[in-house]
Amino acid sequence: RTPELAWPPPLVPMPPPQPPAYVVFGGLVFVPLSEPYLRSEWGELFEERAPLCLVEPWFKNVRRYADEEVVVLSCVFASHLTAGLTHFTNRRLLRCDGQEVRNLAHLAGLLDSATGSTIFFDLDDDDVVALPLAAARETTRQVLQAHLIPAARCLPEA
């Protein structure tokens, strides 16, 4: 049998998943990194303007494992829980509660199974966002309602 040769799927896809994938939790909005996302945030010269932690995966574009995605904290919706956090935009999410985040679906699973009193999000540049877990789950419902978002997550088909 002749082996089939194919390019591996890129780490930073072009185009992004359809419908657009996201997870909203406690007012934090997470999305997978894609080339259109980079272009929408930093323009055609994104490779010069975007943070290195987001450009480097696009430039290398090689997955360490088959289901790897770069997950980005895209924005933070203002609420009593997120006061002082709204400047955390376009930041790479590295870990959730100490676990390396493999992809957006993995993040959703980590959020669903979290049991501690506080949930921690480790971002690039050694920043950590800590939210009280129960309050974050309640704030998620409030944020979705206030911003007319139909669901807390939209994940691509596996």
Secondary structure, DSSP 8 states (H G I E B T S, - for coil): ----------SS-SS--SS--EEEETTEEEEE--HHHHHHHH-TTHHHHS-HHHHHHHHH---SSTT---EEEEEE---STTTTTTT--SEEEEEETTEE--SHHHHHHHHHH--SSEEEEEEGGG-EEEEEHHHHHHHHHHHHHHTT-S-SEE----
